[in-house]
Amino acid sequence: MAKQNETADQPRLPGRKAQAARNNGLILDAARAVFLDDPNAPIAAVAERAGVGISALYRRYPSKEVLLRTLCHEGLRRFNTEADAALEDSDGWRGFVGFLQRVVEADVHSLTARLAGTFTPDESMLPDVVHSGEVGEELVRRAHASGRLRPDIDALDLGLILEACAAITMPDPVRTAELRQRVLAVIVDGLTAEGDLPGPPPAPGEFAWRWERKS
């Protein structure tokens, strides 16, 4: 996840709090890398990659379950942040395309595809889940209203588009990012095309099965 630059307007945290915040960032960055590579990796691998003691990790995340849930919740919040920003754009099509580009760049949906079923979502995520559905619907409505988005695209198609881009991986992360944006550009061109798509869009809840905890 991108780190925000400090500005003069941002309050400086006291020493211990600043260190705790740095450690948390290191832990989440390490957890993302470790679990995207291997969802079955032990939590000790995260501490080792982050360069923090296992006790420091457990003080903040008492179990792997909590850490996985936090990772996916952070991704969901990033999705919502980008969607909210896109809705501020007066041009519905430009906002829609910019949203797709930024979410692909943030690589939110690699977490969804890789970690679904490895933990049990809890009620703390529900408001953000509901919000993501609402903003997705509004982004698609505005894109339709612009006259650019083909009429048979549904808000639930967004997940398919974003996961398709996230599936592209190369050893070089820079090349991965470049190819994902290239494929997204092809998909965006297709979103303005005419003609019928095969089959209906995803049904509400059609992908809920993958969030069921795997034994």
Helices and strands as residue ranges (DSSP letters): H 15-37, H 43-50, H 54-60, H 64-86, H 92-106, H 108-115, G 123-125, H 126-145, H 157-166, H 173-190, G 208-211
